[in-house]
Amino acid sequence: MGMSSYVLDFEEKFWDYAHEIVGECECYKEFYNKMFKFDDITTTYSIITWPHNELNMFWDEFWVGKQ
């Protein structure tokens, strides 16, 4: 597996997990904290450097669709 495949797999895993938990969370802070505690150490590291706007946009888009 090349590095680009590793990165793409990581990103897919990250967003799959976000899709699984977003509906369980009562507020953005809870969602963010759960994403931060994601099991994969590389994900935890990456979320620290990940643009927080991406998670915030994901949260907003999910809940706008539920209204």
C-alpha positions as CSV (number, residue, x, y, z in Angstrom):
1,M,0.0,0.0,0.0
2,G,1.5,3.3,-1.1
3,M,1.4,6.4,1.1
4,S,-1.4,8.0,-0.9
5,S,-3.6,4.8,-0.3
6,Y,-2.8,5.0,3.4
7,V,-3.9,8.7,3.5
8,L,-7.1,8.0,1.5
9,D,-7.9,5.0,3.7
10,F,-7.4,7.1,6.8
11,E,-9.6,9.9,5.6
12,E,-12.3,7.4,4.7
13,K,-12.1,5.8,8.1
14,F,-12.3,9.3,9.8
15,W,-15.4,10.4,7.9
16,D,-17.1,7.0,8.3
17,Y,-16.7,7.3,12.0
18,A,-18.1,10.9,11.8
19,H,-21.2,9.6,10.0
20,E,-21.7,6.9,12.7
21,I,-21.6,9.2,15.7
22,V,-22.9,12.6,14.5
23,G,-26.6,11.8,15.2
24,E,-25.8,10.6,18.7
25,C,-24.3,13.9,19.7
26,E,-26.4,16.7,21.4
27,C,-24.0,19.5,20.5
28,Y,-21.0,20.3,18.4
29,K,-18.6,20.1,21.4
30,E,-19.7,16.6,22.2
31,F,-19.3,15.6,18.5
32,Y,-15.8,17.2,18.4
33,N,-14.8,15.5,21.6
34,K,-15.9,12.1,20.4
35,M,-14.0,12.6,17.1
36,F,-10.9,13.5,19.1
37,K,-11.2,10.3,21.0
38,F,-11.4,8.2,17.9
39,D,-9.5,4.9,18.5
40,D,-6.9,5.2,15.7
41,I,-3.8,7.1,17.0
42,T,-3.1,8.5,13.6
43,T,-6.6,9.9,13.5
44,T,-6.2,11.5,16.9
45,Y,-3.0,13.1,15.8
46,S,-4.5,14.3,12.6
47,I,-7.6,15.8,14.2
48,I,-5.4,18.0,16.2
49,T,-4.0,19.4,13.0
50,W,-7.2,18.9,11.0
51,P,-9.0,22.2,10.1
52,H,-11.8,22.4,12.7
53,N,-13.9,24.1,10.0
54,E,-14.3,20.8,8.3
55,L,-15.9,19.1,11.3
56,N,-18.0,22.2,12.0
57,M,-19.3,22.2,8.4
58,F,-20.0,18.5,8.6
59,W,-22.0,19.0,11.8
60,D,-24.0,21.9,10.4
61,E,-24.8,20.1,7.1
62,F,-26.0,17.0,9.0
63,W,-28.3,18.9,11.3
64,V,-29.7,21.3,8.6
65,G,-30.7,18.2,6.7
66,K,-32.6,16.9,9.8
67,Q,-34.7,20.1,10.3
